Amino acid sequence: MSLDPLAELRHSLAQHQTRRVFLGRAAQGLGTLALASLLNPGLLRAAAATSGRWPGVVNPLHYRPTAKRVIWLTMAGGPSHLETFDPKPKLAEMHGQPMPESFTAGKQIAQLQGQKLVCFAPQFGFKRFGREGVEICELFPHIGSVMDEICLIRSMTTEAINHDPAHMFMNTGSQIAGRPSMGSWLCYGLGSEAENLPGFVVLTSLGKGGQNQPIAARQWASGFLPSRFQGVHLRGKGDPVLYLGSPPGVSREQQRDVIQAVKALNARHDEIVDDPEIATRIVQYEMAFQMQASVPELMDLSGEPASILELYGCQPGDGSFASNCLLARRLAERGVRFIQLYHKDWDHHGGVKEGIQYKAQEIDRACMALITDLKQRGLLADTLIVWAGEFGRTPMSQGGDGRDHHNAGFSIWLCGGGIKPGIVYGATDELGYNAVENPMDVHDLHATLLRALGIEHTRLTVKFQGLDARLTGIAGRVITDLLM
């Protein structure tokens, strides 16, 4: 009696179980299980979860968390702190004068290396906002209206001076590709509360007024962590995820039958070859099937009240940063752990004045709306928002009306999730070149965010190439002054 095709394939796979796999599993056996349960019970529980929702390996949490999720607003290209959040009247006074060498000596400079360095005044005025009268650029009145909710950091630094490695460093703590992004680390450590969506979602939008550098998918990759923890890019226009829909003429029931058959084959194969990526494949096929229904519903903003669309200043399906901010709120409501928005064209080597005007029009209202919307829904208290570029811009001019890349001092801001609101942390010098008061680096930022999420950054590790790899490398300080 002949076997059906599925049974024949299972039989064939069974014949190929190697002696190495058999002996390896036998050797690991109960002794390995016992040792793992003693060293890290949470890791053992997580390793057993080869299907369904991943529970996370940090269980229990190291600290009481103040945040459950992160929304990271990436201003791709490097926004100028001198036209956004760091007023420098002395730089205005010195406009057109030579930049003092005492500021720049020994510092990394990108395209201005070896050229005459001339001070370039901030291109707009600054106004005071909030109870503390925090000065920010007059082009951002909507952000100013929620300044009492924001923790403004004016002393950020980074090691990288060019775009791609700077994005890598801000996302992964390393300038070298192949490390897991922070979103992947969080999904690995904490799991996700989302039922039918990935735990790590990426949205991108294209502005105008700068240079449109591409954002490589490696920026949200899982590196040496299992691929189930990588970010999923949802497109704002057209099909949100390519090839996600069923082929014409294939019903959802037929699609489910295919998924179940593939799942059974993969599970059988995993029993034989013991490859962790097969377990990941099983979960990802199931997630893709669930997303066929959940993603269209997520992306459909037509059901949002007119008052919400007006608050954000967007229209359904326009693919704008404002629409992506509204989608970020919807993702947060659905339990997604890490939501990252990239808004491009902040690279103002020339025309910084016009460029910042474009940027302000594109992001000012939307950032305010996201904070306001989350707060009125009770989500801001446990949602940590990060607003940051990969670096800042030089106080010196480039091409007469632009600014070069700058990593020695720039501004970012945090909001919600247990971060102290309405404060300014750190400062740059009088010309906006070096961080001179409470300088903060990327590892410090990562360590602080992880603490807010209940994780001790030195204890979230994975063995890689013989070392205990972690998001913060061998550095990182928790900046407790930022935490409530």
N, C-alpha and C positions, 0 to 999 in steps of 0.2 A: 504494500500500500504506500503510495507516494505521499510525501509531506506537502503541506501548502508552502508557498514561497517564503513566508515569514518564518515558519518552523524550520525550513531548510537552512535559512541564513543563520538562525540561532544555533542549529546543530553545527554548521560550519565554523562559527565563532568559537564554540565550545572546544572544537578540535584543535584550536590554535592557542589555547592557554599555555603560556610558557612555563617551564620549570622555574625560571628566575622569579616570576610573579608568585607562583605557588610557594616557593621557599621563603621569599621575602615576606609574604603575608603571614606565613606560619611563624617566622622568627619574630615578627613584630607582636602579634598575638596579644594575649592577656597582659603580659608584662608591660608592653607599651601603653596599653589602655590604663593600667593602674598608675604608671608613672605620670602620664598626662593628666590624670584626674587629680593627682597630688600637686603637680606644679601649677596647673592652670585649668580649673574646672570649666571656666567660661570658654576657653579655647576648645576644649573637648566637645562641649555642647554645640559650639558653632560649627566645628568640623563635621559633626554628624548631620548638619542641616544641608543636605545635598539637593533638596527640592523645597519649594515653597518659600516663605519669607525668611530671609537671613536674619538671625537674632542678634548678631554682633558679638565680637569677642571680648569687649569690655563689659563684663557682666559679673558682679555689680559694678556700677560706675565708681570711679575713684573719688569723686566729689559730688556734692549736691549740685545738679546743673541749674543754670539760670536760662539756658537756651536749649531748644530742641532741634533747630534747623538754622541754616545759613542761606541768605540771599546775597550773593557777591556781585556787585555792579562794577564791571571792569570797563574802564574808560581806555580803550585800546589805542595806543599811539603815544601816550605820555602827556597828560594835561599839565598846562603851566600853572603852578601854584601861585605865580605872580599875577595872574589874571583870574584867579578863582578864590582862594581862601587865605592868602598870606600877604597882608598889606606891607609895602616897603616904601615909605616916603623918602628915605635916604637915597634909595635907588633912583627915584624920580628926580631928586636934586642933582644926581651925578649923571643924568642922561647925556650920552655922547662923549663922556670922559673915559679915559683908559681904566679898565678894571684893575684895581690894585693887585699886584702879584701875590701879596700876602694871603689873599683869599684862595687863589687857584693853585699855588705851588704844591706839587706832588699829587694833584687830584686828577682823576680820570676825566678826559674830555673826548667826546666822540668826533664829530666832523670839524670842530673848531681847533683841533690840535695843531699847534704851530702857527696859528693865525693871530692877527692883532685882535685883542679882546677889548670890546667897548661896551660900557654899561648901557642898558636898554630899559627905559622907564616902563613901569606897569601901564598898560594901555587904557585902563578904565579906573574910575573912582571906586572907593569902598564905602559901604554904609554899615551902621550898627544894627544888629538884630537881637531879639530875645531879651530876657531879663538881665543878662550879664553884658549886653551891648557888644556882642562878638562882631568884629569887623569881617565882612566878606564882600566879594565883588558885587557891585550894584546890578550886574546882569542876572543875579540869582535871587530875586526877591521871594520866590516861592520856597526855595530851600531856606532862605532867611526866616520865613514865617514859621518854620518848624525847628528853628535853631535850638530851642530849649529841649528838644528830644535828641540832639546830636552831640556826640563826643568828637571834637575836631582835633586831629593830630597834625601838628605843623613841623614835626621833627623826624619824619620817616626817612629812612635811607635804604639803599639796596646795593648789592655788589655788582650788578650787571649794568652795562652802558648801552647795549643795543637791543632791539625789540624782542626778537625770538628768545634769546637767553634770558632776558629780563622777565618775559612772561613765564618762562620755565621756572625761574627762581621764585617768582611771586606765587605760582601755583603749586610747585613741588618742593621748594626749599633747596633746589639744585639747578645749576645752569646746564647740566648734562641731561639730555633726553633719556628717557627710560625709567624715570622714577615715578611713583604714583602721585597723582594730583591730590590736593587736600580733600576734594569731594570723594575720591576713591578711598582715602584713609578713613573718612568719617563713615562711609557706608560699610566698610570692613569692620570698623570698631564698634559702631552703634546700630548697624542695620538700618532699615527704613520702615516707616509706618504706612507707606503707600501700598494700597491693595493691588492695583492694576497698572501701576506706573513704575518706571525705574526710580531708584533712590537718588540718582544724580542726573540732573537734566541741564542742558546747555541751550541758550537762546542767543542768536546774534542779530544785530541790526546795523544798517549802513547809514551813516550820516553824510554830511558834506562840509567842505571847508578845510580839509586836510589831505593826507595821503592814505589811500586805502590798502594798508598792508594786509596780506592774508593772515588768518588765524588758523594755525595748523591743528588738526584733530589730536595731535600728541599732547596738546595743552590740557585735555581732559581724559587722557589715557590712564589706565590702571597700573602701568609699569609692570613690576614683578608681582603685584597682587593678581589674583584670578580675574579674568576679563569680565566677570559678571559685575565688577565694581566700577567699570569705566563709565564715563558720562555718555548720555545719549543726546545727540543734537536734534532738536526740534526746529524745523524751518518755519519762519513766520508767514511765508507765502507758498502757494501750491501745496503739494502733499507734505505734511509735517515730517514724515519719515519715508524715505524712498523705499519702494518695494514692500511696504507693510501690508497693503491691501491684498485681498484674495484675487486670483486671476479671474477673468470673466467666465461666468458659467459655473463657478465653484461656490457652493453654499457654505455657510458657517459650519453646518453639521459635517459636511465632507472635509472641511479644513480641520475640524476637531479630530476626525478619524485619522487623518494624516499625521497630526501632531502626536496622537497617542501611539501610533505605530512607530514613528521615529523615536519617541521617548522610550518605548520598550526595547528597541534595538540598541539605543545608546546605553541604556541601563545594563543590558546584557554585556555589551562591549566593555563597559566600565568594570564589571565584575571580573573580566578576564585580563585586561591590560592595566588596570589600576592607574588611570590617568585623571588627575583632578580637573583638567579642562573639559573632560567629557561630562562630568557632573555640572559644570558651568553651562555647557551646551544644552543640557536637558532643561535647566532653569530658564535659559534665554529663549529657547523655542516656545516655552510656555508663556513667558513674559510677552513675546512678540504677538502671540495669539490674543492675549488679554488686551494688548495695546490697540489691536484692530478696532476694538469698541471704545476703549477709554480715551484714546488720543483725539479722535474727532470731536467727542463731547467736550474734552478739555479746551480745544482750540476754538470752539465755537463761542464767540463773545456776544452773539446776537441776543442772548437771553439776559445779558447784564443790563441793569436799569440805566436809563438815559443819564441820570445824575452821576453814575459811576464813570460812564464813558466821557462825560463832560469834565469830571474831576481829573481824569488822567489826560484828557485832550487827545483822544485817539478814536479811530474808527475800526470796526471789526475787519480783520484781514489785511490791514495796511502794512504790516510787517515792521512797524516803527518801534523805537525804544519804548515809547509810552505803552503800546500794546503789549510788549514783552514784560513791562513792569506789572501790568494787569494780569498777564499769564502767570507771572511769578507769584502773585497773591493766590491765584487759583491752585497752583502747584503746592504752595504752602498749606492751603486748606486740605489738600488731599494727602498730606503726610510725606511729601518728598523731602529728603534730608538736606540736599545741597542743590541750590538753584543758582546757576551762574549766567549772567547776562554780559555779553560783549557788545559794546557800542564803539564803532570804529571811527577813524578819521580825526584823531586828536594830535596828529604828528605835524606840528606847525613850524617847520623849518623856515617858512616864509608866510607872510600874511596872517600873523598870529591875531591881530586885532579883529579882522573879519572872521577868521576861523572860530575864535571863542564866541563871537556873537551867534554864529550858526549853532555851536554846541549848546550854548545856554538855551536857545529856543527849543532844542531837541530834548534836553534832559531835565531842565529846571522844574517844570511843572510836574513831570512824571515822577521824579524822586519825592517831591512833596506828597503827591497823591499816594504813592506806595506806603509811605510812613503813616499818612492819615488814615488810609483804608485799613491797613493792618491794625492800627490802634483802635479804630471804632469797632472792629470785629473781635477784639481781645487777643489778637495774634502777635502784636508787637512785643509784648512782655517776654515771649519765648522764641522770637525770631530775631536773629542777629544779622543786621544789614552791614555790609562792607562796601564803601565807595572808594575805589582806588584805581590808579593807572599802574603801569609797570615801572615808571619813574616820573620825574618832573621835567622842567625845562630850565635852561641856563638864564641867569640874570644878564648875560651878554647877548648882543644881537648877532643874528646870522643872516647874511644877505640884506641887512638893513632893516628888515621888518619881521624877522622871525627869531626863533630860539632853538638851540640845539638840545640834544638829550642831556639829562642831568640826574645824577644818582646820589649826590652828597647831602641833599635835604629837599624834601617836598611834602605835600599835604595829602592826607587821606581823611576819611571820617567813618565813624562807626555809629550804630544806632540800635536800640532795643536789646533784647536778650541778656539783660543783666549788666549792660554797659552803663556807666555813669552818664546821665544826660546833661546837656547844657554846660559842658566844660571845654576848655582848650588845654591840650597837653603838649608840652615841648615848644621849641621855637628855633628858627634859623637866625643867622646873623643879620645885621642891618641891611645887607644887600641881598639876602635870600639865597646865599650860596651854600653855606655849611650848616648842618644841624648842630646847634651849640648848647641847647638846653634840653635835657632828657632825650638824647638821640635814641631812636628806636629802629631796629632792623627787622627784616622779614621773618627771621626765626623767632624774634620776640613776639611779633604779631601772631604767628601761628601758635606759639605756646599759650598766648593769652586767650585766643579764640577757643583752643582745645579745653582750657580750664573752664571757660564759661559753659562749655558743653559737657562738663563733668569728667574730663579726661586729663590725667597727668601725662604731659607730652613725652616724658622720658620712659613711660611704661607702655605706650602703644608702639610696639616693635614687631618686625618680621625678620626672621633669619634670611639673609641674602648674601651670597658669596662669603659665607663664614662670619658675617658680622650682624649685629642687631641693628637693622636699618630702621630709621624713623623719619617722620616728616621734618623734624627740626634738626636732623643731623646730630652733631655733637655740641650744638649751641642752643640758644633760646632761653629767654627769661620771661617769666610771667609778670606782666606789668600790672600789679595789683591796684595801682592808683586808678586804673581804668574800670575796675570792677566794683559793683555795688556790694 
